[in-house]
C-alpha cells in the first residue's frame, strides 16, 4: 500500500492577506460575487487562489471579508479558524501644521492594525504580533491595488484567537491575549504529519552537498531570528521536533558542522539527553536547569525556586533577578554550561547513530528573541555563517 504524501497548506498570514484583498476588491467592485482571490505569496514566488467565505460592505468606505485557515495536513490548532480583515479607505494625503507651516510625513499607503484575537508583544510596547513576513505580504498585495496617494487601513481580526492562544506557548515568547501572524513563508508544511521527516531528510541531503555548515532552526522563531542575523536561508533547516533523527542524518550525510539555533526552553532538552523535543513526549526543562544550577553550587533555596518555576522562561527571569540584585553572573554560567552540554550531547548522539564526527555548536535565545548564550563552538560557527 502506498501512503499518500502529506498535503501542504498555507500559513495564517496568507489567509489574513486574502481576506484583506477580498475586502478591498469589494470596495472596488461593489457586491459582485467573490468566491476566491489571488495572493502573491512572495516567499515562495508564486501566486495562489485562496477561497473567501464571506465579504460585505459595513459602512462608507469600509468592507469586511472572511477567509478560513487551511494549514494542510499539519497538526495545527488554527485549522478552520476564521480570519477576518476590515479594510477602510483613509484618503488623508499630506497634512500641514498651520502653526509651523511644515509638511508632516504622510501616512503609509497601507496601515496594518491588530484587532481582537491578534496577540500583543509585551516586549514591544504592546504592538500587535504581526511579524515581518505578514506585514510584507499584506502591504505588497494591497499596494498594487491602490490608486496613487490612496491610503487604507487594514485591521486583522481572529475571533477565536484569544481562546486558541491558551493552547499555545505564545506567552513564552511575550505574545499575550491572542495569536501571532508569524512565518517566513506562505506555505505551511505538515511538520508533524507522517512522511514529513523523510522530506526533512531529503532537504538535509540536498543542502549537505552545498554547505559544510548547516543551521538547524527549531521552529519559526529560530528561522526568523537567524535570518535577521544575516544567516543565508539556504543553510537553514527547520527541524520542528525531529532533532534526533536529523542530527543522526547529518552524520550519515557527512555534514562537517551543525549550528543549533533555538529557543532555550526547547533546545535545553538536549542537555538532558532528550532528542525528540515535543512536550507530549518529554519535558524536564526545570529539572535540567536545576541540575546545572546545583552543579555550579547555587544555594538550596535558589535550586528549589528554579525547580518550582512554572516555565523555563520564569526560571530564566528569576536567575536574571538574582544577577541584578547580587552583581553575579549566574545566567551566563548556568546557560554557558547548558550550551556546552548541548554541544557534547549532540556530538555524541551523532557519533553513536552514524559513527561520524560532526562539530556541533549552539545558540540559545529567550522569548524576546534576544540571544542568551552562544557556546564556544556556536560562536565560531555563527561567525562563519553570517
Buried (B, 14 or more C-beta within 10 A) or exposed (E): EEEEBBEBBBBBBBBBBBBBBBBBBBBEEEEEEBEEBEBBBBBEEEEBEBEBBBBEBEEEEBBBBBBBBBBBBBEBBBBEBBBBBBBBBBEEEEEEEEEEEEEEEEBEBBBBBBBBBBBBBBBEEEEBBBBBBBBBBBBEBBEEBBEEEBBBBBBBBBBBBBEBBEEBBBBBBBBBBBBBBBBBBBBBBBBBBEEBBEBBBEBBBEBBEEBEBBBBBBBBBBBBBBBEBEBEEEBBBBBBBBBBBBBBBBBBBEBBBBBBBBBBBBBBBBBBEBBEBBEEEBBBBBEBBBBBBBEEEBEEEBBEBBBEBEBBBBBBBBBBEBBEEEEEEBBEBBBBBBBBBBBBBBBEBBBEBBEBEBBBBBBBBBBEBEBBBBBEBBBBBBEBBE
